[in-house]
Amino acid sequence: MASVDSTPSKTDEPNSSVTSAPSQSEGILAADASTGQESVDKAAPPKKRGVPEGLWVKCPGCGASVYKKEVAQRLNVCPKCEYHFYVSATERIAQVLDEGTFEPMNEHLRPSDPLEFSDRRKYADRLVSEQKRTGLSDAVLTGTGMVRARRVAFAVTDSAFIMGSMGSVVGERLTRLIEFATEHDLPLIIISASGGGARMHEGILSLMQMAKVSAALARYDEAGGLFVSVLTNPTMGGVAASFASLGDLVFAEPKALIGFAGPRTIKATIGIELPEGFQTSEFLLEHGYIDRIVPRKSLKTEIARAIDYCGK
């Protein structure tokens, strides 16, 4: 087609009028106002076929889209930046313990609602929905198993169940596991993934679990037991303030958030800027709070090595 000057002509020529290009909503046919002839626009290129959902996941660490299957093969660790994704309690068991060796304990202990607590919804209803959603009866799994043929007492909390907060059942299961480890002279491994501390829905009954579990650990220590505490993202609140920080050896995953209150709460309370990397594994290692940062792929080997080194 010939180019058209947008400057209006001084003389009106019968065949020189040009209509504006039709919008996409008007279809592909455009009629010339003067000649009555129809011109056909080129058809729009076909849309590209979309990527099937569920194949890729966005990494919270580097922001890259990574192949979900590759992440799973790396124990849910980003192949680009080594960010450690959330894994459930059952996945932790499969990653750390020898296959088929886990024997659960105290599963019959179930949470109740002694205070008949209610906020936006009833606590009793919240428990039921969390149990259905996660497949867990509460926020911790406990039992015994083998780590490279070394028998251990083992527990892992799960942040998916009310942020892994420590209610009465969590405290009781941990206490019974510690007492079992004391009686049978077993190394104790607890992997903490608890963004919540004491569970507010149970009030003082939840708060007392911090002291109860800590007292059981003191008796275990007096008996010569070896407690390896593993901190993951996140380990906060009453969990970090009690059993999670009491290990003979304290390991942590890279870049895990570890502390009592969150950084924003602390900053608002004390009114000063916090150091860069505050409450991360790397910051805490530098200041002596933890003993070693252990990537997820090496955790099983490091635990077995610690047991051998300590003669357990």
KAUR-V983074 format. One record per residue. N is the residue number from 1. RES is the residue in one letter. OMEGA is omega in whole degrees, -180 to 180 (999 if undefined). NEAR is the number of other ideal C-beta (glycine too) atoms within 8 Angstrom. D_LAST is the distance of its C-alpha to the last C-alpha in Angstrom with 2 decimals. Layout:
N,RES,OMEGA,NEAR,D_LAST + N,RES,OMEGA,NEAR,D_LAST
This chain:
1,M,179,2,87.60 + 2,A,178,3,89.61 + 3,S,-176,4,88.17 + 4,V,176,5,89.56 + 5,D,-179,4,90.63 + 6,S,180,3,89.48 + 7,T,-178,4,92.64 + 8,P,-180,3,95.25 + 9,S,179,7,98.45 + 10,K,-179,3,101.88 + 11,T,179,4,103.47 + 12,D,176,5,102.24 + 13,E,-173,6,102.04 + 14,P,-173,5,101.85 + 15,N,-174,6,99.11 + 16,S,-179,8,96.95 + 17,S,-178,6,94.92 + 18,V,177,7,91.16 + 19,T,178,8,88.76 + 20,S,-178,4,85.30 + 21,A,-179,5,82.36 + 22,P,176,10,81.18 + 23,S,-179,5,77.88 + 24,Q,-177,5,75.04 + 25,S,-178,4,75.79 + 26,E,178,6,79.38 + 27,G,-174,5,78.50 + 28,I,180,7,79.33 + 29,L,177,9,83.14 + 30,A,-179,11,85.24 + 31,A,176,8,89.01 + 32,D,-173,11,91.27 + 33,A,-173,6,93.58 + 34,S,-174,8,96.67 + 35,T,-178,5,96.56 + 36,G,180,5,94.88 + 37,Q,180,6,92.81 + 38,E,175,7,89.14 + 39,S,-176,7,86.46 + 40,V,176,6,83.06 + 41,D,175,8,79.97 + 42,K,180,4,77.27 + 43,A,178,5,74.62 + 44,A,-180,5,71.34 + 45,P,-179,4,68.56 + 46,P,179,4,66.22 + 47,K,178,4,63.05 + 48,K,179,4,59.92 + 49,R,-178,3,57.65 + 50,G,177,4,54.73 + 51,V,179,5,51.11 + 52,P,-179,5,49.58 + 53,E,176,4,47.49 + 54,G,-179,4,43.73 + 55,L,-176,8,43.35 + 56,W,179,8,42.71 + 57,V,179,7,40.81 + 58,K,-179,8,41.44 + 59,C,177,13,38.55 + 60,P,-178,6,38.35 + 61,G,-177,9,37.04 + 62,C,179,8,39.81 + 63,G,-179,6,42.31 + 64,A,173,9,42.59 + 65,S,-175,6,43.13 + 66,V,-178,13,40.42 + 67,Y,-173,8,40.29 + 68,K,-179,10,38.23 + 69,K,178,7,37.05 + 70,E,177,9,35.80 + 71,V,-180,14,33.90 + 72,A,180,8,32.24 + 73,Q,180,6,31.32 + 74,R,180,10,29.57 + 75,L,-179,9,27.37 + 76,N,176,11,30.10 + 77,V,-178,13,30.31 + 78,C,180,15,33.80 + 79,P,-177,8,34.75 + 80,K,-174,8,37.04 + 81,C,180,8,35.28 + 82,E,175,9,31.61 + 83,Y,-179,11,32.10 + 84,H,179,14,29.34 + 85,F,173,9,31.13 + 86,Y,169,8,30.14 + 87,V,-177,8,28.12 + 88,S,179,9,27.84 + 89,A,180,12,24.87 + 90,T,176,8,25.32 + 91,E,177,9,25.46 + 92,R,179,12,22.19 + 93,I,-180,13,20.54 + 94,A,-178,8,22.25 + 95,Q,-172,10,21.25 + 96,V,-176,12,17.49 + 97,L,176,11,16.59 + 98,D,-174,9,17.51 + 99,E,175,5,21.08 + 100,G,-176,4,21.91 + 101,T,-176,8,18.48 + 102,F,176,10,18.94 + 103,E,-176,7,19.95 + 104,P,179,8,21.61 + 105,M,172,11,21.69 + 106,N,177,10,24.51 + 107,E,-179,6,26.91 + 108,H,178,4,29.73 + 109,L,-178,9,29.52 + 110,R,-179,7,32.36 + 111,P,176,9,33.87 + 112,S,-178,5,37.28 + 113,D,-174,11,39.95 + 114,P,-178,7,40.37 + 115,L,-175,9,42.42 + 116,E,-174,8,44.54 + 117,F,178,10,43.90 + 118,S,171,6,46.08 + 119,D,174,6,46.56 + 120,R,175,2,47.98 + 121,R,-180,7,46.96 + 122,K,179,9,45.62 + 123,Y,179,14,41.87 + 124,A,178,8,42.05 + 125,D,179,8,43.66 + 126,R,179,11,41.18 + 127,L,-179,10,38.26 + 128,V,-179,8,40.07 + 129,S,178,8,40.86 + 130,E,178,11,37.33 + 131,Q,178,10,35.96 + 132,K,-176,7,38.57 + 133,R,-174,7,38.08 + 134,T,-175,10,34.28 + 135,G,179,6,33.58 + 136,L,176,12,31.01 + 137,S,174,8,31.58 + 138,D,-167,12,30.10 + 139,A,179,15,28.26 + 140,V,171,14,24.63 + 141,L,180,11,22.87 + 142,T,178,13,19.84 + 143,G,177,12,17.98 + 144,T,179,11,15.07 + 145,G,-178,13,14.61 + 146,M,173,10,12.93 + 147,V,-174,15,12.19 + 148,R,176,8,13.18 + 149,A,176,5,12.28 + 150,R,-176,11,8.77 + 151,R,-177,6,9.56 + 152,V,164,14,9.61 + 153,A,-167,15,12.17 + 154,F,175,16,14.62 + 155,A,176,14,17.85 + 156,V,176,12,20.55 + 157,T,-175,16,23.89 + 158,D,-177,14,27.08 + 159,S,179,13,29.90 + 160,A,-178,9,32.45 + 161,F,-178,11,32.53 + 162,I,178,11,34.50 + 163,M,178,9,32.66 + 164,G,-176,17,29.27 + 165,S,-173,17,30.45 + 166,M,173,18,28.67 + 167,G,-177,17,30.81 + 168,S,-179,12,30.32 + 169,V,177,12,28.65 + 170,V,180,15,26.16 + 171,G,-179,15,25.24 + 172,E,178,12,25.16 + 173,R,179,15,23.00 + 174,L,-179,16,20.38 + 175,T,180,11,20.60 + 176,R,178,11,20.28 + 177,L,180,16,17.22 + 178,I,179,15,15.51 + 179,E,176,11,16.74 + 180,F,178,12,15.50 + 181,A,178,14,11.89 + 182,T,-177,12,12.50 + 183,E,-175,6,14.14 + 184,H,176,7,11.73 + 185,D,-179,8,8.44 + 186,L,169,11,7.52 + 187,P,-177,14,6.59 + 188,L,178,14,10.25 + 189,I,175,13,12.41 + 190,I,176,16,16.08 + 191,I,-175,11,18.72 + 192,S,173,15,21.86 + 193,A,-171,16,25.29 + 194,S,176,19,27.58 + 195,G,177,10,30.91 + 196,G,178,14,31.96 + 197,G,174,12,30.75 + 198,A,-175,14,31.69 + 199,R,-174,11,33.98 + 200,M,-177,7,37.47 + 201,H,-179,13,38.83 + 202,E,173,13,37.06 + 203,G,-176,9,37.95 + 204,I,178,5,36.39 + 205,L,177,11,34.41 + 206,S,-179,17,32.46 + 207,L,-177,9,32.20 + 208,M,179,9,30.65 + 209,Q,178,18,27.62 + 210,M,-180,14,26.46 + 211,A,-177,8,26.39 + 212,K,180,11,24.99 + 213,V,-180,14,21.89 + 214,S,178,11,21.41 + 215,A,178,8,21.79 + 216,A,177,13,19.16 + 217,L,178,12,16.69 + 218,A,178,8,17.86 + 219,R,177,11,17.14 + 220,Y,179,14,13.60 + 221,D,179,10,13.18 + 222,E,179,6,14.94 + 223,A,177,8,12.58 + 224,G,-179,5,9.71 + 225,G,177,12,8.26 + 226,L,180,11,7.35 + 227,F,175,14,10.56 + 228,V,179,15,11.75 + 229,S,-179,14,15.50 + 230,V,-178,15,17.70 + 231,L,179,15,21.40 + 232,T,-176,12,24.11 + 233,N,-1,10,27.89 + 234,P,170,11,28.84 + 235,T,-170,16,26.61 + 236,M,171,15,29.21 + 237,G,-176,13,30.58 + 238,G,176,13,28.84 + 239,V,178,17,25.64 + 240,A,-177,16,25.38 + 241,A,-180,9,26.52 + 242,S,-169,14,23.87 + 243,F,-175,13,20.39 + 244,A,-178,13,20.44 + 245,S,-173,10,20.74 + 246,L,-178,9,18.21 + 247,G,169,10,14.96 + 248,D,171,7,12.77 + 249,L,180,11,13.41 + 250,V,176,12,16.63 + 251,F,176,16,17.68 + 252,A,174,17,21.20 + 253,E,-179,16,23.42 + 254,P,173,10,26.53 + 255,K,178,10,29.51 + 256,A,175,14,28.00 + 257,L,-175,9,29.99 + 258,I,177,15,27.95 + 259,G,179,10,29.57 + 260,F,175,7,31.22 + 261,A,180,8,34.84 + 262,G,-179,7,36.25 + 263,P,-179,9,37.86 + 264,R,178,6,41.35 + 265,T,-180,8,40.90 + 266,I,-180,11,39.67 + 267,K,180,11,42.51 + 268,A,-178,6,45.06 + 269,T,-175,7,43.81 + 270,I,173,5,43.74 + 271,G,177,5,46.50 + 272,I,177,5,45.23 + 273,E,-180,4,44.08 + 274,L,179,7,40.32 + 275,P,178,6,38.76 + 276,E,-180,3,38.45 + 277,G,-178,7,35.21 + 278,F,178,8,34.52 + 279,Q,172,9,31.47 + 280,T,179,11,30.18 + 281,S,-177,14,26.73 + 282,E,178,10,28.43 + 283,F,-178,11,30.22 + 284,L,175,12,27.19 + 285,L,-180,13,25.18 + 286,E,-178,6,28.22 + 287,H,171,6,28.32 + 288,G,-179,5,24.69 + 289,Y,178,8,23.88 + 290,I,-176,13,21.16 + 291,D,-176,6,18.84 + 292,R,171,10,19.54 + 293,I,-175,11,21.86 + 294,V,175,11,20.43 + 295,P,-175,11,23.03 + 296,R,-178,11,22.51 + 297,K,-177,7,22.65 + 298,S,-172,8,19.65 + 299,L,-178,14,17.41 + 300,K,180,10,15.57 + 301,T,-179,8,14.93 + 302,E,178,11,13.91 + 303,I,179,15,11.30 + 304,A,180,11,9.78 + 305,R,179,8,10.29 + 306,A,179,11,8.71 + 307,I,179,14,5.28 + 308,D,-178,9,6.04 + 309,Y,-179,6,7.79 + 310,C,175,9,5.66 + 311,G,-179,4,3.79 + 312,K,999,7,0.00
